[in-house]
Amino acid sequence: MKDIGLHLVLFALVGLGIVVLSAVFSEVDDVRALKTVPKRLLLFAVGCGLLVGTLLAHEHAVARVA
């Protein structure tokens, strides 16, 4: 896995964009929306991490069988 640091930075930037847009469109007040961004970003990152872990576990299990 070449340039893992660069890929993590790019993922963080794209994730931040997704989270900020979802926060702004879900709240009426922009100030309240921006206050929820850190919590939303943490939940987004944890959710993506769980998804990656699940996919790697399934890949490992299937690779053993095949």
Protein Blocks (a to p, Z undefined) as FASTA:
>chain_A
ZZklmmmmmmmmmmmmmmmmmmmmmpmblklmmmmmmmmmmmmmmmmmmmmmmmmmmmmm
mmmmZZ
